[in-house]
Amino acid sequence: MKSTLTKFLVCSIFTALLFNCSKTEEQKQFTIAEYEAAAKHMDRSLYRLVYNQVSNVSFANGNKLIYSTNTEDGKRYVLTDATSKTKATAFDHENLASLLSEELDKEVKATALPIYNVTISEDLENINFSTSNKKFSYNINEKSLTEKPGNTKKYSRNEHVSPNGKLVAYIDNYNLWIRDLETNKKTQVTFDGEKDYGYATNNAGWIKSDGAVLKWSPNSDKIATFQQDARGVGMMYLTSTNVGHPRLEAWKHPLPGDEKIFTIERVIIHLNNKPKTVRLKMGKDFQRGTTTDHIAGRNNELLDAQWNKEGTKFAFVSSSRDHKIAHLQIADANTGKVTSIHKEEVDTYYESGVNAENWKVLFDSNEFIWYSEKTNWGHIYLYDLKTKKLKNQITTGNWLVKQVKNIDEKNRVIYFSAGGKEEGNPYHNYYYKINFDGSNMVNLTPSKGTHNVSFNNNYSLFVDTYSTTTSAPISVLRDNSGEKIMDLETADISKLKERNWQAPVEFSVKARDENTDIYGIMCLPSHYDESKKYPVLNYIYPGPQSGSVGNYGFRPVSERFSGSCRTRFCCCSCRCNGYTNAF
């Protein structure tokens, strides 16, 4: 059965059966105190009752890593040596707290150091971190604190920073501008933008912002973006629900069935001394991505877009309005000439991975990796970029590649996450590596559960944290073959259980076709009594997305199930109010 069908049907996180409560029974009237007690079981502060979890992992010197863990006594930082298989407190927490108290002119507790972006230097002598909008370096041996030169280059959330950190791009009056972070000089780089026909516009209708959508070239001298044509697109009107006069909001928002929807005209902007705009020699594209009904990702990054390292060629995927066609093309940045590379058309809709683009052009080896569900399962394929012919299928089987995490072009190895290959719940997340030719596939995370990993720079070591809906996170250090080097931490949920926390019930039922398995979880009341009957609230978010449970890892509070919802048709926050986990 095609994996996307399974994902479409798995939206139910609770059983589809509803217990029949007797109509003759009088409905209990709950008191305010009971409601308040119930609400405490949905409070995110319960996360703080899960101790000894690994977070903020940072590697150094090849085989060393530092991480933080929350204990009952507070947060502590641990330094681990993969070679000697030892771990110890990374630095003198009391001393650093004392130095920070003096530096910041406020009390800093050693058990709650207000530091973030913590890393350790390659010589293992200094801890680098940020706090109070400043950067510091703490010498472990000398126990001294030094403030590092701050970053005076300020920019807003709507400005898109260049790779070299010297420029930002932003929208002003429907045109794209560049600002030099050193001199604050502003330069207009497009000139024909106008209302409903502006550059780098971030509006998909169901989501919008004032940030510029674009892709900088690696050497920061070009920008790939578009001119959005919203002329004639229908309007969406919303009013607020605040006390007092409501606030009216309106913007362009195409709806299903509309003849006129957003389109984009792709351009490449050359900055240099005299900016110029090169329009790609192609027709208008629909504003569609291979993972979403938009073309803007986090931080307003242009999706389905890739430069070569020289910044002379720009690869992108065009999608049809109904998402049934995905067309990989490469543009010449100087001339605007567009070359067709690969086109796939499907009966349902094409997506290039689970919440991630899994296609990649390998310019150096004249190859490209393509993701397809043409075998009814999502897998990756290797093609020749010159001949455009298939070289080989890389992954195969009745399971799903989710996300390609790293492509080691030198050693021709691909690291990726997948589901359904291991026994048990197919929604558990495992990590693998495989050669370009499809040989030597290795499960790097063999322990049962949903895995989250943090690799070092050369992928020779990684921290593997795994859990299930009922078992708390366990973190171990593994090598490049998936062999466990040492245990790091095992989470403690005893305090959580003291609050009457109930482990969710993970279940599986058959779909209407009596063949497809539907997986879900049922959250029990905090004072659950198996001899009693309870109503079951069936939380469903309809549409072609991968389900409302999202993550089958451990969570103290099951109040949100939006983790795996595809943003293609997701225009709300997908929140489950969690009433069944309350009374």
VENJOMO-V323804 format. One record per pair of residues at least 4 apart in sequence whose ideal C-beta (glycine too) atoms are under 6 Angstrom apart, sorted by the first residue. I is the first residue (numbers start at 1). GAP is how many residues later the second one is. D is the distance in whole Angstrom. If there is no record, write none. Layout:
{{I	GAP	D} {I	GAP	D}}
This chain:
{{1	4	6} {1	515	5} {2	374	4} {3	374	6} {3	375	6} {3	397	5} {6	510	6} {7	539	4} {8	536	5} {9	502	5} {9	509	5} {10	508	5} {10	509	6} {10	537	4} {11	529	5} {11	530	5} {11	536	5} {11	537	5} {12	4	6} {12	508	5} {12	526	6} {12	528	6} {13	507	5} {13	508	6} {13	526	5} {13	535	5} {13	536	5} {13	548	6} {14	508	5} {14	522	5} {14	524	5} {15	507	6} {15	521	6} {18	518	6} {19	514	5} {21	512	6} {21	514	6} {30	4	4} {30	5	6} {38	544	3} {38	545	5} {41	485	5} {41	540	6} {41	541	5} {42	515	6} {42	517	5} {42	536	5} {44	513	6} {46	510	4} {46	511	5} {47	509	5} {49	446	4} {49	447	4} {50	441	5} {50	443	6} {50	506	6} {51	19	6} {51	20	6} {51	21	6} {51	441	4} {52	17	6} {52	437	5} {52	439	5} {52	440	5} {53	420	6} {53	438	5} {54	13	5} {54	15	6} {54	411	6} {54	421	4} {54	434	6} {54	435	5} {55	13	5} {56	11	6} {56	12	5} {56	62	6} {57	10	5} {57	397	4} {57	406	5} {58	8	5} {58	61	5} {59	6	5} {59	397	4} {60	4	5} {60	60	5} {60	62	6} {61	61	5} {63	19	4} {63	20	5} {64	17	6} {65	15	5} {66	13	5} {66	24	5} {66	54	5} {67	11	6} {68	7	6} {68	9	5} {69	420	5} {70	5	5} {73	38	6} {74	37	2} {74	38	5} {77	13	4} {78	9	5} {78	12	6} {79	9	6} {79	11	4} {80	7	4} {81	5	5} {82	379	6} {82	403	5} {85	401	5} {91	36	6} {91	49	5} {93	17	4} {94	16	5} {95	48	5} {96	42	6} {97	11	5} {97	13	4} {99	46	4} {100	4	6} {100	8	4} {101	6	6} {101	7	5} {104	28	6} {114	17	5} {115	14	4} {115	16	5} {116	14	6} {117	12	6} {117	13	5} {118	11	5} {119	9	5} {120	7	6} {121	4	6} {121	5	4} {125	15	6} {126	11	5} {126	13	6} {127	11	5} {128	9	5} {129	7	6} {130	5	5} {134	13	6} {135	13	4} {136	9	6} {136	11	6} {137	9	5} {137	11	6} {138	7	5} {139	5	5} {153	28	4} {155	4	4} {155	13	5} {158	12	6} {158	52	5} {158	53	4} {159	9	4} {159	11	5} {160	9	5} {160	52	5} {160	54	6} {160	140	6} {161	7	5} {162	5	4} {162	54	5} {162	58	4} {163	53	6} {163	55	6} {163	57	5} {164	56	4} {166	15	6} {167	11	6} {168	11	5} {169	9	6} {169	43	5} {169	45	6} {170	7	6} {170	42	6} {171	29	6} {171	41	5} {172	5	5} {174	19	4} {174	20	5} {174	24	3} {175	15	5} {175	18	4} {175	24	6} {176	13	5} {176	14	5} {176	23	4} {176	24	5} {177	9	6} {177	11	5} {178	9	5} {178	11	6} {179	7	5} {180	5	4} {189	80	5} {189	86	4} {190	9	5} {190	87	6} {193	5	4} {193	6	5} {196	34	4} {196	35	5} {197	32	6} {197	34	6} {199	28	5} {200	12	4} {200	13	5} {200	14	5} {200	25	5} {201	27	4} {202	7	5} {202	9	5} {202	11	5} {202	94	5} {202	98	6} {203	5	4} {204	90	4} {205	48	3} {205	49	6} {206	365	4} {208	43	6} {211	89	4} {213	83	4} {213	87	5} {213	89	5} {214	9	5} {214	11	4} {214	88	5} {215	9	4} {215	87	4} {215	90	4} {216	4	6} {216	7	6} {217	4	6} {217	5	4} {217	90	5} {217	94	4} {218	89	6} {218	91	5} {218	93	6} {219	92	5} {221	50	5} {222	46	6} {222	48	6} {222	89	6} {222	111	6} {223	46	4} {224	44	5} {224	81	6} {224	90	5} {226	38	4} {226	40	5} {227	38	5} {228	36	5} {229	34	5} {230	22	5} {230	32	6} {232	28	4} {233	19	5} {233	21	5} {233	27	5} {234	24	6} {235	15	6} {236	15	6} {236	17	3} {237	13	5} {238	11	5} {239	7	4} {239	9	6} {240	6	5} {240	7	4} {254	4	5} {254	7	4} {262	25	4} {263	21	4} {264	21	5} {264	23	5} {265	19	6} {266	14	4} {267	10	5} {267	12	5} {268	10	5} {268	65	5} {269	8	5} {270	6	5} {271	4	5} {278	58	5} {279	57	6} {280	51	5} {280	56	5} {280	58	5} {281	55	5} {281	56	6} {281	57	6} {282	56	5} {285	33	5} {286	35	5} {287	8	6} {288	31	4} {289	5	6} {289	6	5} {289	14	4} {289	15	5} {290	14	5} {290	27	6} {290	29	6} {290	36	6} {290	61	6} {290	62	4} {290	67	6} {291	60	6} {291	66	6} {292	275	4} {292	276	5} {293	275	4} {295	8	5} {296	4	5} {297	4	5} {297	6	5} {304	12	6} {304	13	4} {304	53	6} {305	11	5} {306	9	4} {306	55	6} {307	4	6} {307	7	6} {308	5	4} {308	55	4} {312	21	5} {313	17	6} {314	17	5} {314	19	6} {315	15	5} {315	46	4} {317	9	5} {317	11	5} {318	9	4} {319	4	6} {319	7	6} {320	4	6} {320	5	4} {323	26	4} {323	27	6} {324	21	6} {324	22	6} {324	25	6} {325	20	5} {326	18	5} {326	24	4} {327	16	5} {328	13	4} {328	14	4} {329	9	5} {329	11	6} {329	12	6} {330	9	5} {330	11	6} {331	7	5} {332	5	5} {344	6	6} {346	4	5} {352	5	5} {352	6	5} {352	7	5} {352	19	5} {353	5	4} {353	18	5} {353	50	6} {354	48	4} {356	47	4} {358	13	4} {358	46	5} {359	11	5} {359	12	6} {360	9	5} {360	47	6} {361	7	5} {362	5	4} {362	47	6} {366	19	4} {366	20	5} {367	18	5} {368	15	5} {368	17	5} {369	11	6} {370	11	5} {370	13	6} {371	9	5} {373	5	5} {377	21	6} {377	23	6} {378	22	5} {378	23	5} {379	16	4} {379	17	6} {379	22	6} {380	14	5} {380	15	5} {380	21	6} {381	12	5} {382	9	5} {382	10	5} {382	12	6} {382	54	6} {383	7	6} {384	5	5} {384	7	6} {392	45	6} {392	46	6} {394	44	5} {395	6	5} {399	19	6} {399	21	4} {399	22	4} {400	19	5} {400	20	5} {401	15	6} {401	17	5} {402	15	5} {402	16	6} {402	17	6} {403	14	5} {404	12	5} {405	10	5} {405	11	6} {406	9	4} {407	7	5} {408	5	4} {412	23	6} {412	24	4} {413	20	6} {413	22	6} {414	20	6} {415	18	5} {416	16	6} {417	12	5} {417	14	5} {418	12	6} {418	14	6} {419	7	5} {419	8	6} {420	6	4} {422	8	6} {425	94	6} {425	127	6} {427	92	6} {427	125	5} {428	21	6} {428	22	5} {428	124	6} {429	21	5} {429	22	5} {430	15	5} {430	21	6} {431	13	5} {431	14	5} {431	20	6} {431	22	5} {432	9	6} {432	11	6} {433	9	5} {434	7	4} {435	4	5} {435	5	5} {442	40	6} {444	38	4} {445	6	4} {445	19	5} {447	19	5} {449	17	4} {449	18	5} {449	19	5} {450	102	5} {450	103	4} {451	13	6} {451	15	5} {452	13	5} {453	9	5} {453	11	5} {454	9	5} {455	4	5} {455	7	4} {456	5	5} {460	20	5} {462	16	6} {463	12	6} {463	14	6} {464	12	5} {464	14	5} {465	8	5} {465	10	4} {466	8	6} {467	4	6} {467	6	4} {467	86	5} {467	87	4} {469	35	5} {469	37	5} {469	52	5} {469	83	6} {470	33	4} {472	19	4} {472	21	5} {472	82	5} {473	18	4} {473	81	6} {474	16	5} {475	13	4} {475	14	5} {476	8	5} {476	11	5} {476	12	6} {477	8	5} {477	9	5} {477	11	6} {478	4	6} {478	6	6} {479	4	5} {479	6	6} {496	5	4} {496	60	6} {497	4	5} {500	26	4} {502	22	4} {502	26	6} {504	17	4} {504	19	5} {505	17	4} {506	15	5} {507	13	6} {508	9	5} {508	11	5} {509	9	5} {510	4	5} {511	5	4} {511	7	5} {521	28	6} {523	35	5} {523	57	5} {523	58	4} {524	4	4} {525	58	5} {537	42	6} {537	43	5} {539	9	6} {539	37	4} {541	7	5} {541	33	5} {543	26	4} {545	20	5} {545	21	4} {546	18	4} {547	17	6} {548	13	4} {549	12	5} {550	11	5} {550	13	3} {550	14	4} {551	12	4} {558	23	6} {559	19	5} {560	15	6} {561	15	5} {562	12	4} {565	5	5} {565	9	5}}
